[in-house]
Amino acid sequence: MPYYALASGFLTGKYRTTDATGDSPRAGGAAKLATPAGLAVIDALEEIGRAHGASIATTALAWVRAQPTVVAPLASASRPEQVKDLLASMSLDLSTDELARLDAVSAAAQD
């Protein structure tokens, strides 16, 4: 059960620069991930999510949920309107090709 399933908010698409001066205590952790490779992950999540009418956060949680070693991704909301995206991730099933694309871009970000 990954505790930071949205990588301190980075996988919501909210943090797209290395500027850690956000309005959230998570900004510093998320900003460290805003590398070109990390942003490629966000771009892929955004494109795949758009094809499903889903947000980046919803798509990211659906991707994490699809991992064979994950029972359930843990994510938190700091505002009530964010709960909708968290719940929507439970009904979004990504295709094998979409999962493979996200896995590949994520692997490149870890190199």
DRENVO-571102 format. One line per field, with one value per residue: x, y, z of N, C-alpha, C in turn; residue number from 1; residue in one letter. Coordinates in steps of 0.02 Angstrom, whole numbers, plus 50000, padded with zeros to 5 digits. Atoms other than C-alpha are relative to their C-alpha. Layout:
npx = c(X,...)
npy = c(Y,...)
npz = c(Z,...)
capx = c(X,...)
capy = c(Y,...)
capz = c(Z,...)
cpx = c(X,...)
cpy = c(Y,...)
cpz = c(Z,...)
nr = c(NUM,...)
rest = c(a,...)
! end
This chain:
npx = c(50042,49957,50026,49998,50018,49997,49933,50005,50038,49971,50039,50063,49985,49999,49931,49966,49935,49959,50012,50030,50037,50071,50043,50011,49940,49973,49969,49928,49991,50024,49958,49940,50017,50016,49946,50029,50026,50059,50053,50022,50050,50061,50028,50032,50060,50049,50025,50041,50059,50044,50035,50051,50038,49979,49946,49933,49998,50040,49962,49942,50022,50020,49937,49970,50044,49992,49936,50015,49982,50038,50067,50038,49960,50025,49994,50040,50025,49995,50061,50056,50009,49951,50024,50030,49947,49977,50051,50005,49945,50020,50039,49962,49956,49956,49985,49932,49954,49994,49959,49931,49972,49986,49944,49939,49980,49980,49933,49952,49994,49961,49930)
npy = c(49941,49941,49945,49939,50023,49944,49971,49935,49954,49991,50036,49966,49951,49933,49974,50010,49966,50017,49948,50032,49951,50008,49986,50063,50028,50052,49969,50015,50069,50007,49961,50039,50048,49963,50005,50015,50069,50001,49965,50045,50043,49959,49992,50063,50007,49951,50022,50060,49979,49964,50049,50030,49948,50005,49955,50029,50036,50060,50045,50023,50049,50061,50033,50030,50055,50055,50034,50065,50004,49949,50019,49938,49939,49953,49931,49955,49938,49943,49961,50045,50010,50049,50068,50027,50032,50060,50051,50018,50045,50069,50026,49991,50056,49982,50056,50028,49953,49940,50019,50010,49934,49967,50036,49982,49931,49998,50031,49951,49947,50027,50010)
npz = c(50000,50003,49960,50041,50067,50046,49995,49966,50042,50067,50050,50014,50052,49971,49994,50064,49999,49942,49950,49942,49961,50011,49944,49966,49970,50044,50058,50003,50022,50069,50045,50015,50052,50061,50048,50066,50000,49958,50036,50053,49968,49995,50067,50019,49959,50024,50065,49990,49964,50046,50041,49958,49966,49930,49979,49993,49936,50008,50043,49962,49950,50036,50020,49940,49980,50047,49989,49969,49929,49963,49978,50005,49991,49950,50021,49958,50029,49955,50011,50016,50072,50024,49985,50062,50039,49965,50008,50071,50019,49988,50056,50062,50017,50056,50045,49995,50035,49959,49942,50024,50014,49936,49969,50037,49987,49929,49995,50026,49950,49943,50021)
capx = c(50000,50104,50081,50131,50038,50034,50218,50183,50063,50181,50073,49926,50012,50008,50197,50279,50432,50574,50512,50474,50382,50207,50059,50076,50196,50217,50287,50469,50455,50357,50471,50619,50529,50500,50644,50624,50602,50478,50379,50373,50278,50154,50134,50096,49972,49887,49872,49807,49689,49621,49576,49471,49402,49502,49617,49803,49780,49642,49749,49902,49805,49730,49906,49972,49820,49856,50030,50036,50114,49990,49837,49775,49858,49842,49811,49747,49649,49685,49523,49350,49345,49497,49401,49309,49473,49526,49362,49360,49525,49438,49332,49465,49544,49692,49733,49887,49966,49930,50005,50159,50183,50171,50289,50416,50413,50423,50573,50660,50627,50713,50873)
capy = c(50000,50147,50291,50430,50363,50537,50572,50715,50792,50787,50659,50778,50889,51037,51053,51079,51178,51156,51309,51244,51400,51331,51354,51178,51094,50962,51087,51053,50865,50879,51012,50893,50778,50915,50860,50840,50651,50679,50802,50672,50561,50702,50732,50547,50544,50699,50630,50460,50542,50657,50505,50442,50610,50591,50706,50677,50626,50502,50427,50417,50326,50205,50168,50138,50030,49923,49875,49690,49723,49859,49814,49993,50161,50281,50462,50610,50764,50934,51006,50925,50950,50835,50684,50664,50625,50502,50407,50411,50317,50161,50147,50194,50042,50080,49973,49862,49984,50133,50044,49995,50174,50241,50106,50149,50336,50308,50192,50325,50452,50338,50319)
capz = c(50000,49938,50058,49939,49787,49710,49749,49869,49744,49595,49505,49509,49380,49498,49513,49344,49397,49518,49612,49786,49842,49825,49938,50006,50126,49991,49865,49910,49889,49728,49653,49664,49542,49412,49303,49114,49141,49282,49177,49037,49159,49191,49005,48975,49120,49052,48875,48932,49056,48922,48817,48963,49018,49180,49277,49293,49476,49432,49295,49408,49544,49418,49355,49531,49572,49418,49480,49528,49698,49749,49851,49862,49834,49980,49934,50031,49985,50057,49987,49971,49782,49764,49832,49665,49575,49709,49697,49507,49502,49565,49409,49281,49201,49089,48938,48930,48806,48919,49070,48969,48911,49088,49152,49016,49045,49233,49213,49109,49247,49374,49272)
cpx = c(50044,49968,49997,49985,50001,50066,49998,49964,50028,49958,49929,50009,50004,50070,50038,50065,50038,49995,49961,49959,49925,49961,49986,50065,50032,50041,50074,50013,49980,50046,50063,49989,49988,50060,49970,49971,49937,49941,49974,49947,49934,49967,49964,49936,49945,49969,49955,49936,49950,49959,49943,49955,50016,50056,50066,50003,49960,50038,50060,49980,49977,50061,50033,49958,50009,50065,49987,50016,49961,49930,49953,50047,49969,50014,49955,49979,50008,49939,49944,49992,50049,49976,49970,50053,50026,49951,49995,50054,49981,49960,50035,50047,50039,50016,50072,50051,50011,50044,50073,50033,50018,50059,50066,50023,50020,50069,50054,50012,50043,50073,50044)
cpy = c(50062,50060,50065,49983,50056,50038,50071,50053,50010,49967,50026,50048,50071,50031,49985,50039,49978,50054,49970,50048,49997,50015,49938,49977,49945,50028,49982,49930,49990,50036,49962,49951,50034,50006,49989,49929,49995,50033,49959,49952,50038,50009,49937,49989,50046,49977,49938,50018,50036,49952,49967,50052,50003,50049,49963,49959,49935,49948,49971,49946,49935,49961,49966,49940,49939,49961,49934,49995,50049,49973,50060,50059,50045,50071,50042,50061,50055,50046,49951,49986,49949,49927,49968,49963,49936,49942,49976,49951,49927,49970,50010,49941,50018,49938,49976,50047,50064,49987,49992,50067,50036,49966,50020,50071,50008,49970,50047,50056,49977,49989,50059)
cpz = c(50000,50034,49960,49928,49948,50005,50027,49958,49930,49946,49992,49941,50025,50001,49936,49995,50062,50054,50058,50043,49985,50062,50042,50033,49958,49942,49994,49975,49928,49951,49981,49942,49932,49954,49930,49997,50042,49965,49941,50027,50005,49932,49977,50039,49974,49934,50008,50037,49956,49957,50038,50033,50074,50014,50003,50064,49995,49960,50037,50051,49968,49978,50060,50022,49956,50010,50038,50074,50044,50016,49992,50008,50053,49975,50045,49960,50051,49993,49980,49925,49970,50010,49938,49958,50032,49990,49928,49979,50009,49943,49933,49990,49938,49959,50013,49968,50041,50061,49979,49985,50064,50036,49967,50016,50073,50009,49976,50050,50060,49983,50016)
nr = c(1,2,3,4,5,6,7,8,9,10,11,12,13,14,15,16,17,18,19,20,21,22,23,24,25,26,27,28,29,30,31,32,33,34,35,36,37,38,39,40,41,42,43,44,45,46,47,48,49,50,51,52,53,54,55,56,57,58,59,60,61,62,63,64,65,66,67,68,69,70,71,72,73,74,75,76,77,78,79,80,81,82,83,84,85,86,87,88,89,90,91,92,93,94,95,96,97,98,99,100,101,102,103,104,105,106,107,108,109,110,111)
rest = c(m,p,y,y,a,l,a,s,g,f,l,t,g,k,y,r,t,t,d,a,t,g,d,s,p,r,a,g,g,a,a,k,l,a,t,p,a,g,l,a,v,i,d,a,l,e,e,i,g,r,a,h,g,a,s,i,a,t,t,a,l,a,w,v,r,a,q,p,t,v,v,a,p,l,a,s,a,s,r,p,e,q,v,k,d,l,l,a,s,m,s,l,d,l,s,t,d,e,l,a,r,l,d,a,v,s,a,a,a,q,d)
! end
